Amino acid sequence: MVRINAVLVLALLLNTISFAQVFPAKNYPREYFTWPVDAKKALVANFGELRPNHYHMGLDCRTDQLENKRVLAAADGYIAKVKIEPIGFGRCIYINHPNGLTTLYAHLNNFNPALEQYITEKQYKLQSWKVFLDIPAGLFPVKKGEFFAYSGNTGGSQGPHVHFEIRDTKTDKVLNPLLFGFPIADNTAPDILRLAVYDRGISSFEQIPKFYPLKKVNGSYTTGSQLILTQTDKVSFAITAYDRYTGSTNKNGIYQAVLYDNEQPVSGFQLDSIGYDETRYLNAHIDYKLRNSGGSYVQHLSRLAGYPQGVYKDISGDGVITIEDDSVHQIKIEVKDAEGNTSRLHFGVQRLLAKQPRPPVNPIAIYQPGEFHPGFINVYENSNISFYLPENALYDSIRFKYSEIIPLQGYPIYRLHNGNIPVHCMFPVKIKAENRAHPDKMVMHRFWSDKNDYAKAFPVAMGNEKGWYQASFRAFGNFQLLEDTTPPSITPIGIRDGMNAGKLNRIAFVIKDNTKELQNFTAFLDGKWLRFTNDKGSAFIYKFDEYCPPGEHELKISVEDCVGNRAERIYHFTR
């Protein structure tokens, strides 16, 4: 009897150790960095929140809903890079630290005067407002807590805040800042809202999962009936879950989830150490089709075939549960936040005794070339259109559908599957269009729902056959080849030819193009390049400074779209 108990104790100990090793503990320094904003220590968003086509890769630090709060260096180091772009990070600074980590601060307004002057001189030398500059090490050293910039709302920001990241300097992987001991009180376990169950005998893209609302009883979540009956022998699960901080009602992202089958860990994911070259894999981590069709986010607990390990860890499988008999599998899902607060979902799953035949598949469009699979080069072509998907383009299999629309007026529209199926990488599309009047002005238009993409289409040959045009895209949908001979429009704001601009502090121009793809904007004042900003890709703005001294001036504005259509305006004014 003693021996049996010893064996049981050993088994339990080994089982406990295996649980602990699902995701090893992080050894990040917890008091190295200080809060990066001179404002109330609070978050708008955390690391790993689910966003369109990407994970949120840092902390969005509140700035009291104001701009121009002081941004402070999180630790000793030096300014290593500066990035300025119309969307994305907007105005952004990277600081390298001696411990091998880099901190990033985005959506900024002005930098400190010395850095601002340095960047302005570089922009004028390069004749580009948009820059990504490497700064010589030691040129701009900073101390922990030192001011170096003002907070703002630049780039892809939708309200005043500072986006803050911690990266491994060598690998550029982005680490979860909440693992570094910042003073954000969090004693609240994540909320698990609902469970989605998938039949993994077929593609996840070709089904609607069955949803189960959850209820919380004695601190643990469960499904209403506590037993899920299924007609398939392979199932997987996904959850809708959020995290909340103490004193906040924001629905933030969860940190970790692990799936257990009969108390044995099967698979899980953890949101930490993600590269920007990996962040688009979010589209395999969620049910993209559901979300893109207007549904909520659900996060798969199983790794799709076209998703490398990434944020997932396969422990005793890839998260697909095989039910080979009529036994009940006791399923547990553990969901954690970065502070270790844990919520658990318990339920049973059982296959019906009499396995039911699968329902018939919906009829496929008349042009059915077969199935496309992840990990393979998939090709489709006919007499009008051709494309291929690289090996890493798909996350799960699809039965590709194709159709054509021939309008009474205008050019044919070719539908390649549908835009609710994600594609990971760019792929080339070729469309045949003979005897076009302007072969150098061809644009390919991809559209789906309210999304529109345009790209210049280049002439290519298909074997010995000419009259084909090629462009590359990153999504399925409707494709149409157009001729574009219309130049962009230039609308001035605050300036007119011959005016006295002495009382103005800025001038602006709104540029619009029918393809929405502006290739170039340049401004020359008295023959010298003049810096216009273009935050959020809207108006081009010049704030009067020392580069426009008193006197008479000639301003020349030139814009060009993606196929080379140009527009130009000249204004004379006095200051």
N, C-alpha and C positions, 0 to 999 in steps of 0.2 A: 504493500500500500504506500509506504514511504517512497519507494522507487517510482511508482506511478505519479505521485504528486511532484516529485523532482523533475520527471520528464515533462509534466504539464507546465511547471514553472519555467523550465528551460525553453519550451515552445513559446510560452507567452512572452518571455524575455526577447527571444529572437524575433518574434512578431513585432514587438514594440520597437526594437532596433530598426527593423525594415521600414516601419512607419516613419520613424524619425529621419531616415535617410531618403525619403521620397524627394525632398528638396533640402540639401545641406544648408545649415545656418550660414548667413552672410557675416563676413568679418570686416564690414565697412567702419571707418572711424566715425564715432557718434558725436564727438565734440569738436571736430576739426573746423567745420563751416559755421558761420553765423548767418542769420536771416538777411537776405540780400536787399531789402527795401526798408526805407525809413517810414514805415506805416504800420498799422495794426497787423499783427501776425495772423493772417487768415488766408484761406485758399478759395479760388474760384473753381479750380479743377486740379486733379491729381494725375500722377503718372499712370498710363495704361488705360485711361478713359477711351471709349470707343468713338471714333470719329470717321467721317467719310473717307474711305481708302487708307486709313492710317490709325495707328495708336497715338494718343496724346503722349508726347515724349518728355514731359517735364511737369513742373508745378506752375500753375498760374497763380501768382501771388497778388493779393488784393492791394490796391493803392488808394483806398478810401473813396473809390469812384472818381478819382481826380487824376489829372496828368501832372507831370513835373514834380513828382515826389523824388527824393534823392535815392539813387540806386547805389548800393555799397558793395565793395568787393567782399565775397564770402570768406576769403582767406588770403594770406600773403601770396604774391605771385607777380605776373606781368601780363599786360595785354598782348595777346598773341595774334588775334585776327579780328578784323572788322568786316561785317557784311551789311550791305545796303541793297535792298530789293523792293519792288513795288508791292509784292504780296509776301506770303511766307512770314519770315521773321521781321520784315521791315528793316529797322535800324538795329543792329545786333553786335554785341561784343563778346569775344571769347577770352577768358583769362586762364593761363596755364599756372599750375601750382606745383611746388617741389615734391609733393607726394605722388606724382604721376597721374593726377586727375585734372580735368579742365572744367570750368564752369562757364555757362553760356547765359546771356541776359538779352532778351529780345523785346521788340515792340517799343524801343526807346525813342525819346525825343533827342535833344541836343546832348552831345558829349561834353566833357570838361573842355575849357577853352583851348588848351594846348593840343589835345587830341583832335578836336573839331578843326582847328587850323591845319593840322597835318593831313587829315582826310580830305579836306577841301582842296589842298594843293595836289594831292594824288588824283582826285577826280578831274581836275583841270588838265593835269599832265596826260591822263589817259583819255580825256574827252568823253567821259562816261559818268553819269550820276550813279548808275548801278555798278557796284564794285564788290569784290571779295578779296580783301587784302591780307597778306601775311605781314605782320609787324615785326621788325627786328627785335629779338629777345633783349630785354633790359632797357628798351627805349622808353617804355611807359610802365615802370614798376608800380605796384599797388600794395598797400598794407591792408590787413584784415579790418573791415569796417570803413575803409576809405571811400569817399565819394568819387565817382568817375563819370556819371551820366544821370540824366533825368528820365523818369518813366514817361511813357506815352501811350499811344494807341495806333502805332504805325504797322504797316504790313497787313497780314491776315487777321489782325485783332478786331474783335467786334465790340470792344469796350476797354476803358483804361485798365491796364494791369501790366505786370512784368512776367514774361515767360522765363522760367529758370530751369536749367538743366545741369546735371553732373555727368561728365563723360570720362571714360578711360582714355587718356591722351593718346596712348599707343594704338589702340584698336578702334577708337572713335565710337565704341559701344556706349549707349546711353543707360545710365544706372538709375534706379528708382531713388529719388532724393529722400523719400520718407523713411528709408532705411539708415539714414545718417543722423537721426536724433534731433530733427528740427522741432521746435516747441509748438507743435500742433496737437492739442489735447484730443485724444481719440479713445474713448472707452466704450464705443458702440460697435457691436458686431454687424456685419453686412446683412442686408435684407435679401432674401430669396423670394422672388415674386411668383415665378411659375416654372414649370418643367415642360420640356419638349421631348417627345420620343420619336425616333426615326427608325424606319425599316431599312436596315443596311444591306438588304439583299438587292436593292436598287440604288441608283445614284441619289445623293442628297439633293441634287438640283432638280430631280424629276418627281418630287413629292412635296406634299404639305405635311409637316409633322403633326402629330396629335398632341394637343396641349392639355396640361393638367394644372388647374389652380391649386395653390398650396395654402395650408393653414398652419399656424404655429400653436403647438400644444406643449406645455411644460418646458418651454425654451427650445423646442426642436420642431422642425418643419416636417410635414408629411402631406401626401396626397389625400384626397377626400376618402377614397376607399381603402387606402394603404396597400392595395394590390392592383397592379396593372396587368391586364391580360392582353397578349399579343398574338397575332397570327403568323408571325415570322420567327425564324430561329436565330436571327441576327438583329440586335437592336443597339442603338446608341442614344446618348442623352445630351441635351443642351439646357442651359438655364438662363433666365433673366434675373440678374442680381445687381445690386448697387451697394456702395459703402457710404456711410455718413460719419461726419465728425461730430464730436461733442459740441452742442450749441449751434449746429448748422443743419439746415434742411436740404442742402445741395445733394443731388444724387451723383456721387462720384464713382469711379471705377473700382472694382475689386482687385485684389492683389494675386490671389491664388485660389485654385479649386482642384480637388483631388477626388477621383471616383474609386469607390471600393465595391467589390463583388464578394459577398459572403465574408466580409471583414478583411479581404486581401486587396491591397492597393493595385489598381489596374493601370491608370494613367492620370495625368493631370497637367495643368499649365500654371506657370508663374510669370508675372509680368515684371521683368527686370532684365537689364543687360540686352537691349535691343538696338540694332543698328538701323540707320535710316535706309539702308539698302534692304532691310527686312520688314520695315513697318507696313508695307502694302499687304503682307501676308495676313493682316487683320481680316481681309476679305475671305480667307479660308477659316479663320477662327470663329467668325460669326456666320449665321445663315444669311448670306448676302442677298439671295433672291427674296427672302422674306422682308428684309430691311428695305431693299430698293423698291419693293412694291408697296411701301407705306406701313409695314409692320414694325414691331419693336426689335431691339437688339436681343438676340440670344447667342450665347457663347457655347460652342461645341466643347464637350469633354473628351472627344475623340479627335484624333488627327486625321484630316483628309489625306487621300493618297498623294495629292500634288503639293502638300505642305511638308517641307523638311522639318526636322526636329523643332527648330525655332524655340518658341515659348513652351512647347510641350515636352513632357517626359513620358516615354513609353516604359512602363514598369513590368507588367506581365501581359502585354498586348497593347494595341493602339486605341483602346477605349471602346471597341465594339464587343458587346457581350454576346457570346454564343450560348443559346439555350437548346441543348440537344435532346432533352426529355421534358417531362411535365413537372420537374422540380421547381420550387420557388427560389429564385435568386434574391437574396436580401441585399439591396443596394443602399449604399451610403454615399452622400456627396458632402464633402467638407469645403466650406468657403471661408477664406481668411482675408483680413486686411493687413497692411504692412506692419501694424502694431501687434499682430497675432490674435486679435479678437476673432472668434470663430463661430460660424453658424453651421448647423448640420441638417441635412434633409435625409429622411429615411423612408423607404417604401420597398415593396416587393414586386417582382416582375415574373410572370409565368406564361409559358406558351400554352395555347389552347390544345387540348388533347388531340383533337382532329385538326391537323394542319390544313388550313383552307387554301384553295388555289388562289393565286394572285389575280386581282382584277385585271381585265384586259387593258392594255396600254392604249391611250388615245391615238387616233390615227395620225400619222405623220404627213407633213406636206408632200406634195407630189414629187418634188425633187429631193429624195432621201438618199444621201450618199453613204450612210452608215453611222457608226458611233465614233466619237472622238474620245481619246483617253489621255489622262495625264501621264507624263513621262515619255510621250511619243511625239514625233513630228506629225501633225495632222494637216492634210491638204484637201482643199476643195477647188474645183475649177470647172467652168463650162465655157461656152462660146462668148460670154459677155463679161464674166468676172472671175477672178482667181485670187486665192489667198492661202497662206499656210500659217500654222501656229507652231512656234518653237516648242521644244520639249517641256519647258517649264511654264507654259502659258496657262494650263488648266489645273484646277484643284481637284476636280472630280469628273467623272465621265458625263458626256451629254450625247443625246441622239440629235445630231445637227439637223436643223431645219432651214430651208432656203425658199424664198419666194420673190416674185418680181411685181412691181407696180408700174404700169405704163400709163402715165397721165395723158389727158387730152392735149395739154400743152406742157412744154418743158421736157426735161431729160428723164430717162428711166430711173427708178428707185429700186435698189437691190437690198433685200432684207437678209442679213446674215444672223441667223438664230434670233436672239433677243437680248436687249440690253440689261436684263435682270440676271444674267449669268456673268460672273466676274472673269476677267482675263488679267493675268499677272504682269505681262510684259508687252512691249510694242510688237505689232505684227504687220507685215506689208499686205496691202490690198491693191490689186490691179483691176482696172476697168477699161473696157474697149470703147473707143469713141473715135471713129474715123472722120476725116475731112472737117475738122474743127477749124474755124476761121482764125482763131488765136491760140495756137498750140502752146505758146509760152505763157499763157494766162490761165492755165487750168487749175482749178481748186477742187479738192474732194471734200464733201460735206458729210459728216456722220451725225445723225440725230436720233434721239430716243427720249420719249417723254418731253421734258422741258430742257434737256441737255443738248447743246450744239457744239460740235468741234469742226474746225476747218484746218486743212493743211494743203500746202502747195503740192500739186500733182506733177510729177516729172515724167516725160516720155520714156518708155521702155519698149523693148522688143520681146515678144513671146515666140521664141524660136526664130523663124524667118518672117513672122507676122508682125507688122508695125501697126501703129494706131492705138497702142495701149498706154495707160498712164498709171503711175504708182504713187501712193502715199502711205504713211504708217499711222496706226492708231492703237489704242489700248482698251478698246471696248467693242462689243458687238452692237448691232443696231441696224439702222437704215443708212445706206450709202448712196450718194449721188455725185456725179461728176458735173461740174459747172464751169462756165467761162466767166472770168471776172475781169472786166475792163473799166470798172468804176474806181476812180481814185478816192482816197479818204477825204473826209470833210474836215475843215478847220474852222472852229468857232471861237473868236477872241472873247475874253472876259476882262473888262477893265481897261482896254486899250483900243484906240482907233488911229488910223493914219493921220499924221499931222498934229496930234494933240500935244499939250503940255502935260507931262506926267509927273510934274514936280511934287504933287500932293499924294501920289500913289505910293503905297508901300509894297505892292506886288502886282503882277500881271499873270494871267493864266490863259490857257487854250484847251478847249475840249476837242478831242480828236475822235472821230467815229469812222468805222469802216464796215462795209456790208458783210465782210467775213469775220469781223471782230479780231482779226489777226494782224496787228500792226507790227511791222518788221523794224521800223526805225523812226525816230524823232530826233531832229537836230535843230539847234538854234545858234545863230551867229550874230553877234553884236559888233557892228563895224568890222566885220571880217574875222572876228575872234570867237571861238566856241564859248557859249554861255550855258551855265548849269541850270537846268530846269529839273525840279523834283517831280516824281510821278507816283506818289504814295497811293496804294490800293488800286493802281492801274486806271485811275479816273482822269482828272485834269492834270495837265503839265503846268507847274507853277514856278515862277521866278520871283524871289523876294529881293528887292533892290538892296545892293550892297556895294562894296568898293569896286566891283567889276563893272559897274555902270556909273562913271563919274558925271558931274554936271556938264551940260552941253547938248549939242545936237547928235542924234544917233540914228542908225539904220539897223532894224532888227529883221533878220531873215529866218523864217520858219519853214522847214522842209519835213515832210512825212512820206512814208512809203509803206505799202502793204506787203503781204507775203509773196505776191507774184510780181512786184515791182511797179505797180501803179503809184504815181507820185503826185503830190499836191504841194504847192509852195505859196507863201504869202510874204510880202515885204511891208513893213511899217516904219514910218519915220516919226520920231517924237523928240521932245526936248525935256531936259531935266535941269 
